[in-house]
Amino acid sequence: MEYDGCWAVAYDRIAAFWQQQPDVTMDGTAYRYGGCRIEVTRLPDRSLGRWSMPQTQVRFTGDDRDTAAIYRRFFLAFLSAGG
């Protein structure tokens, strides 16, 4: 299973979220939850005139059950507009 999306949440905030999860570990340059690998990539801010919005790509790949479970946790944590 795979989820791949761009989130309007700062990279540092997403990284802090993963580091606070007791069942998520570092796996080289990514994170791991059971059979799911989680890649977090900092993207350039999106410019909206005088405003800019952070962008972070988050990609989940792996075992269907683990990937769905950790994606749901992540999604609910950052559900509000902009996190």
LINSUL-V457176 format. One record per residue. N is the residue number from 0. PHI is phi in whole degrees, -180 to 180 (* if undefined). PSI is psi as a letter, one per 20 degrees, with the letter a starting at -180 (none if undefined). Layout:
BEGIN
n:N phi:PHI psi:PSI
n:N phi:PHI psi:PSI
END
This chain:
BEGIN
n:0 phi:* psi:q
n:1 phi:-143 psi:p
n:2 phi:-124 psi:p
n:3 phi:-140 psi:o
n:4 phi:-152 psi:r
n:5 phi:-102 psi:p
n:6 phi:-111 psi:p
n:7 phi:-85 psi:l
n:8 phi:-135 psi:p
n:9 phi:-61 psi:q
n:10 phi:-52 psi:g
n:11 phi:-61 psi:h
n:12 phi:-68 psi:g
n:13 phi:-69 psi:g
n:14 phi:-61 psi:g
n:15 phi:-63 psi:h
n:16 phi:-59 psi:g
n:17 phi:-65 psi:h
n:18 phi:-68 psi:h
n:19 phi:-87 psi:i
n:20 phi:-84 psi:o
n:21 phi:-66 psi:h
n:22 phi:-105 psi:j
n:23 phi:-113 psi:p
n:24 phi:-121 psi:r
n:25 phi:-77 psi:q
n:26 phi:-136 psi:n
n:27 phi:71 psi:d
n:28 phi:-99 psi:j
n:29 phi:-125 psi:a
n:30 phi:-116 psi:r
n:31 phi:-136 psi:p
n:32 phi:-127 psi:o
n:33 phi:54 psi:c
n:34 phi:-92 psi:j
n:35 phi:-115 psi:p
n:36 phi:-100 psi:p
n:37 phi:-122 psi:o
n:38 phi:-104 psi:p
n:39 phi:-121 psi:p
n:40 phi:-125 psi:p
n:41 phi:-74 psi:p
n:42 phi:-113 psi:r
n:43 phi:-62 psi:q
n:44 phi:-59 psi:q
n:45 phi:-89 psi:p
n:46 phi:-87 psi:p
n:47 phi:-128 psi:m
n:48 phi:70 psi:c
n:49 phi:-79 psi:i
n:50 phi:-107 psi:q
n:51 phi:-134 psi:q
n:52 phi:-125 psi:p
n:53 phi:-67 psi:q
n:54 phi:-137 psi:p
n:55 phi:-138 psi:p
n:56 phi:-89 psi:p
n:57 phi:-126 psi:p
n:58 phi:-123 psi:p
n:59 phi:-111 psi:p
n:60 phi:-141 psi:q
n:61 phi:142 psi:b
n:62 phi:-51 psi:p
n:63 phi:-55 psi:g
n:64 phi:-65 psi:g
n:65 phi:-65 psi:g
n:66 phi:-64 psi:g
n:67 phi:-63 psi:g
n:68 phi:-66 psi:g
n:69 phi:-76 psi:h
n:70 phi:-64 psi:g
n:71 phi:-62 psi:g
n:72 phi:-61 psi:g
n:73 phi:-62 psi:g
n:74 phi:-58 psi:g
n:75 phi:-67 psi:h
n:76 phi:-69 psi:h
n:77 phi:-117 psi:k
n:78 phi:-65 psi:h
n:79 phi:-64 psi:q
n:80 phi:-55 psi:o
n:81 phi:78 psi:j
n:82 phi:87 psi:none
END
